[in-house]
Each structure stands twice: as C-alpha cells, then as structure tokens.
Amino acid sequence: MSSIAPLDPPARLLMGPGPISAYPSVLRAMSSPLVGQYDPFMTDAMADTQRLYRQVWATENEQTFLVDGTSRAGIEAAITSLVRPGERVLVPVFGRFGHLLAEIAERALAEVHTIEVPWGQVVPASAIEEAIVRVRPTLLALVQGDTSTTMNQPLDEIGAICEKHGVLFYSDATASLGGNDFEADAWGLDAATAGLQKCLGGPSGSSPITLSDRAVEVIRSRGRVEAGIREEGDESASDFIRTNYFDLGMIIDYWGPRRLNHHTEATSMLYAAREAAAVLLNEGRDAVIARHRLAGDAMLAGVRGLGLGVFGDVAHKMNNVVAVEIPEGLAGDAARQAMLDDFGIEIGTSFGPLHGRVWRIGTMGYNARRDAVLTTLAALEHVLRRFGAKVPQGGGVEGALDVYGAAV
C-alpha cells in the first residue's frame, strides 16, 4: 500500500481581505494538548478568555464569550436569538455583508427592512434614525467594516439613536475588531460579533461575541433547556429560540456557572482565540489599532505611488484593507494569480458590482507590518509591469516608506 503524503501547505503571504497569516504564537497555542471540556484547566481557560475579550471589546458585559464556528456562526447566533419571527429588523446596506445580515434575518423569519447607499459610501446617522422612526424595528443590524467595499461605518452616534427609540443595536465587527476603533459600551452596543481571521490574527473558526444586559434579558425571555439536562425550575418559553446550536441562552449557560452541557467546546480554537486576544492586549489595544492605521496608510500611499486609483470614500476607509482600482485593459484575475504563483502573495478581488474592477489588499493582524507592506508593493509593481501597465519605478515602495518615515 502506498503511504498518504503529509499535509504540506505552500508558504503564503496572505495580503487579501482575510483570512490572513496567523500570529506564530496563535499557531503554537493551537498545538497545545487537549483537555476535557470540564477539566478545571479548561473551565479556567474559558473564564480567562472571557476576561480578555471584555478588554478587546471595551466592555463590562458579563456575557462575553465565544461561539464555536466561523464569524457567520456568531452573526446567526446573535440575530436568531435576539429576533422573534415576525419582528422587524432594519439593516443599512453599504456592501455585500449588509446583504448577508438581511439574509440571515429573513431566514430567522423576521420582517426585514433595508436602506441602501451606493457601494463605496457609508450610511449617515440621520438616514438611519429616519428609517428607525419609519420602520420601528426591534433590532438594528449594522456592519461596521465591510471588506467588500473597504468602508468603515461610523457607529459612535448610533447607540444613542437606538436607545432613544427603544431599538436593540447589533453590529457585525468581523473584519474590523482589533484593527479599528471599537467601543462596545461607550457606543451603546447591545450585541456585537467578530471573527479571528482578520485583524485579530488567528484562524477562522471561532466567533467572539459580547451581549449587553438588555440583550441577555431578551435571550432569557426566549429560553429553553433541552430534555435530558433540564433541571427543576427550568421553564420553556412558548416562543423559544428556534435553533439549537445557535441558541445563545444555552451557550450562556454552558459558559456560565451552571456549565450546562450544550456542545463540546472547540478546544484548539479556544486556545487560538485566547492567544489572539493576549497578543493584542500585550502589545496594547490602542497600539495595535495604531499599527493597523499606519500599515493601511502606507499601503494606500504605496498603491497611489504606483499611479493606481482607490475605490470609495477614503475618509471612511477601514484601516486594514484598501480597494485598488484595476487599470483599464489589464487582466485583473490573471495578474492576481501571478502575484500568487510568482511571489506567494495573495490579494483579493471583490464581489458583485466590484468583481473585476478592484483588488482588495489587506494589512491586518500579523501582516500589518512594514516588511509585508513593502514586499507586497514591490511584487505588485513587477506584476503590473509584466502585464503591460506603465507605473513609476519604485513608486509603491517609496510611497509607503515616506509614510513610515514620517511616523518615526
């Protein structure tokens, strides 16, 4: 019998919109020995992870934990647990992932209302308040950073608007948390979810979540405990949450003092999530955001130094990703493949109306660093020249170096 070859992934520098190259310490943490889900080490690690993510989210919320699954698992858990069938959900859409929130809310049998702005813009707070007054939703679901357009939606005024009108406020911070400002308590968030595979510098597969007391009250009002683990006093609401795996009430009881069995915690992903938070907090939350801002500014200056246009309202661009307009007549997908084949560097395309019009280049997590930015720009210049584009020699690297030099 022939032997099966060992898994041997190629070396890649992941400079797309995510996933990105994980911090080495996160990968090391994932190789740590497994323990049982109720081992004291495990429950202590869970509690420690909750403590760390309260600092990451800038919150005092007791109910801050992980949903096992990719970032979409956290989104689905939040929406399906907070919204009853027939309740109204308002989703401002400024890119692909606003459409995703609307899709998930629709599947949760909510009455979904959307307001839209052209891709490349963000939604004014005044337009959101006008829609809230008109629609009277139970929940406002709003993406912070939408990597499909690279726009970073301002959230700082939205919580007060939602509180004024009695609306729950949820934000998907999958692509933004850890690389852009996020203040869960100060901005009045009732729920927020993220993923590890962007600015937090880990693998996809775990979704940090934080819930306000108001959100927990809604979730508890829809509580149900499975037969077989139900205890005396556990009552089942008639309008209980209609998903088992994503029932945040049961997940809260699993992470909380009851340790009520729900699923088997994804141990290696817990280790990864904990280490991703530790990396951020050891460097300093503000320092990591500043590092992302500097790397993003350098990449922006670099692509402009190559004479390339940038899509969207740059004043509202995320720190960690830029949408580069593909020169007219250049084979964008073929050039992107050449970046991968010749240099081992991955950059992204986009979706829908932007597919084939832009490349999305990320500077996030472990790759929000000077050498990764400069290497990517040098490779991009070579590929552009090879595909017939006339670009200033050294313009990309020099533009980025100017930004780094000014920051010293």
Secondary structure, 3 states (H helix, E strand, C coil): CCCCCCCCCCCCEECCCCCCCCCHHHHHHHCCCCCCCCCHHHHHHHHHHHHHHHHHHCCCCCEEEEEECCHHHHHHHHHHHHCCCCCEEEEEECCHHHHHHHHHHHHCCCEEEEEECCCCCCCCHHHHHHHHHHHCCCEEEEECEECCCCEECCCCCHHHHHHHCCCEEEEECCCCECCECCCCCCCCCCEEECCCCCCCCCCCCEEEEEECHHHHHHHHHCCCCCCCCCCCCCCCCCCCCCCCCCCHHHHHHHHCCCCCCCCCCCHHHHHHHHHHHHHHHHHCHHHHHHHHHHHHHHHHHHHHHCCCCECCCHHHECCCEEEEECCCCCCHHHHHHHHHHHHCEECECCCHHHCCCEEEEECCHHHCCHHHHHHHHHHHHHHHHHCCCCCCCCHHHHHHHHHHHHHC
